[in-house]
Amino acid sequence: MSQISSLIYEINNLKKNYNDREVINIRQLKFHRGTIYGIVGPIGSGKSTLLKLMAGYIKQTTGAMNYEDESFETNLFGKIKLNPEIKLVQLNDKLDQSKFSGLLNNEFSDRIIPRYLKKNNLINYKNNVDNFSKGERALLNLAIAFKEDPRVLLIDDYGIFFDDEIEKDLRNIIKYINKEFGTTIILSSPNDTILKRFASVLLYLNNGHLSKIRSKQTNEKKTRKIRSKNKPRRKYTTKK
């Protein structure tokens, strides 16, 4: 497979401004299909804006945001038509209770629904959705996204409201759908502590600019190099 055909997103000279404030300014960036990416940066670094651009929720000010070698389609009024292959999950998303039905009947429900939801029976919860905590709403939205089986899954502020046990469960689900279905997954987080455990590529944003790219392969090579340097010299003895 050629490098070009393996690309799912390609960004060139991408800028997004709100009034006079520049939020995103990325010269060039490529995403390969079937890969797990992590976008890392502090609050206000442009993570959420970049994910919204990639989901087609908002339109760039200038530059190109191509998905599968094409820019997003727009209607007669210039508004972007949402691509059903792409799903963006944000922690403050409003819950769509109509999508809860049939969640447990999915063929892969045992693998795509976090154990916390099963244990607390939240999927069949019939009362007002406002009673859910932020973390429970985030989990339910993620479970719905897993069931919808998108080609690209974008998750904003991953892990913020989850304890270690729930995050580990979600991490295993994300790795499973990536491996079994080839889903391209792009997650954002304020720091790289969690994302570096399973993301193949980490992208660091600083004031809307791409400041650094780290791949797992690069990190593994550096680790091997460090270990090699620190490895004690082997002592050879001559046989008598």
C-alpha positions, 0 to 999 in steps of 0.5 A: 500500500502506498503512502498516499493511499494509506492517508485518511486526513491531510492538513495543509496551511490550516488556520482557524480564527475566531474574530481576530484571535488565531486558534489553529495554525498548522502548516502540514499534518498527515493522519494514517488510517487504522492508527491511534493518535493522541493530541496533547496540549493544555487548555486553550491550545486548540485541541477541541477546535482541531477535532471539530475541524476534523469532524466537519463541525466547523469550517477552517478560515483558510487552508485545506482539511482533506478527508480521503483526499477530498475536502468536506462537502458543503451545501448551497449555503456553504455549511459542511455536510457531516460525514456519517463515517466520522464520529466526534465525542465530547464530554459535554455532548447532550445524551440522545436517549433514543440511541440507548435502545438496542445498545445491549443487543449489539453483536459485540456488546460484551466487548464495546460496553464498559463494565461500569455501565453494565454493573450499574445498569445505566444503559436501561436507566429510564429517568431524567438523563440530567441525573447522570454525572458528567462521567456517566454521560461521557461513558454513555456517549462513548458506548453509543459511539462504539456501537455506531462503528464509525470509520473515524472516532474522535474523542475530546478530553479523554479520561478526564472524568474516569478513574483508573479502572474505568479508563483501563477498561475503555483503553482495552475497548479502544484498542480492540475496535482499532485492531479488529475493525481498523478504526482510526482513533484520535483522542485529545488530553491535557497531558500525555500520561494516559495517551502514551500508554496506547497511542501510536503517535502523539501530537503536541499542540501549543497555542494552536501550533504543532510543537512536537510529534512523537511516535511509539516507534521512536520512543521505543528506539530511544528506550532501547538506545538508553538501555544499551548505553546503561547496560554493564559491559560483559566481562570475558574470561579466558579459559585456562 
